[in-house]
């Protein structure tokens, strides 16, 4: 499993407090919402904030493009890889 996909799965689990799910339980190609992982719109907002904090990416709250990025872990990883801010020196 590519490391960014694993990071995103861990972020999904921790930011949404999905206690009974492990990263390997989440299929990178499976839908995140409804029939897949079963996330809802509140989860999307919380996950969007977590992505913004961790990777510096910004998403429009209600656009068709954002829905594409949240389709599954692979799509989310592609979006983050293309749009994340470089790490700030500490």
C-alpha positions in Angstrom: 0.0 0.0 0.0 1.5 3.4 -1.0 2.5 5.4 2.1 0.2 8.4 1.3 -2.8 6.1 1.0 -1.9 4.5 4.4 -1.5 8.0 5.9 -4.9 9.0 4.6 -6.5 5.8 6.0 -4.9 6.5 9.4 -6.1 10.1 9.2 -9.7 9.0 8.3 -9.7 6.6 11.3 -8.3 9.0 13.8 -10.1 12.2 12.7 -13.5 10.4 12.6 -12.9 8.2 15.7 -13.5 5.0 13.8 -12.4 2.8 16.6 -13.3 -0.6 15.2 -11.6 0.0 11.8 -7.9 -0.6 10.9 -6.2 0.9 7.8 -6.1 -2.5 6.2 -9.9 -2.7 6.5 -10.3 0.2 4.2 -10.1 -0.7 0.5 -8.4 2.1 -1.4 -10.8 1.7 -4.3 -14.0 1.4 -2.2 -16.4 4.4 -1.9 -15.9 6.5 1.2 -19.5 7.5 1.4 -22.8 5.6 1.5 -22.3 2.0 0.3 -18.6 1.9 1.0 -17.1 3.1 4.3 -20.5 4.7 5.1 -19.3 8.2 5.8 -21.7 11.2 5.7 -21.6 14.9 5.1 -20.5 15.7 8.7 -17.7 13.2 8.3 -16.7 14.9 5.0 -16.4 18.3 6.8 -14.3 16.8 9.6 -12.1 15.0 7.2 -11.7 18.1 5.1 -10.5 20.1 8.1 -8.1 17.3 9.1 -6.7 17.3 5.5 -6.3 21.1 5.6 -4.5 20.9 8.9 -2.2 18.1 8.0 -1.5 18.7 4.3 -2.5 22.4 3.8 -5.0 21.5 1.0 -8.2 23.4 0.5 -11.4 22.1 -0.9 -14.6 23.8 -1.8 -17.3 22.6 0.6 -19.9 21.7 -2.1 -18.6 21.2 -5.6 -18.7 18.3 -8.0 -14.9 18.4 -8.1 -14.7 17.9 -4.3 -17.0 15.0 -4.5 -14.7 13.4 -7.0 -11.7 13.8 -4.7 -13.7 12.2 -1.8 -14.8 9.2 -4.0 -12.2 6.8 -2.5 -8.8 6.8 -0.8 -7.0 6.6 -4.2 -8.7 9.7 -5.5 -8.1 11.5 -2.2 -4.4 10.5 -2.3 -4.0 11.8 -5.9 -5.6 15.1 -4.8 -3.4 15.5 -1.8 -0.3 14.6 -3.7 -1.0 17.2 -6.3 -2.1 20.0 -4.0 -0.4 19.7 -0.6 1.8 22.5 0.6 5.5 21.7 1.1 6.5 20.9 4.7 7.5 24.0 6.6 11.0 24.0 8.2 11.0 23.7 12.0 
